[in-house]
Amino acid sequence: MKKFKYIKISSTKKLRYIDNYFKKKLFIIFLPGFMSDIEGEKPQTFLKFAKRNKLGFLSLEYSGHGKSSGIFTKGNISVWSKDAKIVIKRIIKKNNFILIGSSMGAWIALNQFKYFKSQIKGLIGIGSAPEFLTRLMWNKFPIKTKRELIKTGKTLIKNGGYEYPITLQLIRDGKKNKVLNKKISTNINVTMIHGKKDEIVPTIYSKYVLRMFNKAKKKLVIIKNGDHSLSNQKHLGKILKELKIIIENVI
């Protein structure tokens, strides 16, 4: 396994990341999902792919995730989007890159277009979950859960075999980070990949993302027996196949 590195953001904050650095090369940037780290199958698979194909690579753990510093429940979409922006600026510099966002990572990826639009040469979403905090959580929470959140500022949610600590500040920040009503004008390749058997995020969310792009070369790939994570070798192979198509259009 690749040796992990740390980047110092401030006197109290450091973020863990992995990279394959090339000074003047196309990079692949993988942005993980909610409560995910960079030791899983997806980041490690994309790193190996980048090395084989002599491409740059970067993936990071947002604050409060994995072994990065910070408390998870104090983080939110604004904080994690800023984490990604800072690490990309420091490591990638002026290189062009293709973004791959998994679940919440797709939301974080969409937020990067504000800063790096001219450098972003492609986007892949895996089980994309933009605005999930409002649409899939808050709007569907029973009144009891909403009251608990408002009263105590936190609650514990069980979904698809996972447990998530959810805070009121996280929900409120999510409302400030609406992206699905925006339009992004760029002629890059945008490919959304979603498991048909995803029990956490409905496939319609990948379609919502595609609607944001009015000039892009858009593609929706629904994986018949795919779950939310799409982390087994067969599913990862399909994702790499789509990534190769985008790379061929860039290089």
MOGI-V907548 format. One line per field, one symbol per residue. phi: phi as a letter, one per 30 degrees, with the letter a starting at -180 (. if undefined). burial: b if it has 16 or more other C-alpha atoms within 10 Angstrom, else e. Layout:
phi=???
burial=???
This chain:
phi=.eddbbcdcadcbbccbbbbcbdbbdcccccdddicbccdddddddddddddchcdbabbcdeichcddjcedcdaddddddededddddcdhcddaccbccheedddddddddcbedddclbbcchebdiddddccedcddeedddddddciaacccahiccbdccddddddeddcdbdcccccacddbbccbddcdccbddedddededdccbddcbccccecdcddhcdddddddddddddddeddcd
burial=eeeeebbeeeeeebbbbbbbbeeebbbbbbbbbbebbbeeebbbebbbbbeeeebbbbbbbbbbbbbbbbebbebbbeebbbbbbebbeebbeebbbbbbbbbbbbbbbbbbeeebeebbbbbbbbbbbbbbbbeeebeeeeeebbeebeeeebbeeeeeeeeeebbbbbbebbbebebbeeebebebbbbbbbbbbbebbbbebbbbbbbbbeebebbbbbbeebbbbbbeeebbeebeebbeebbeeee
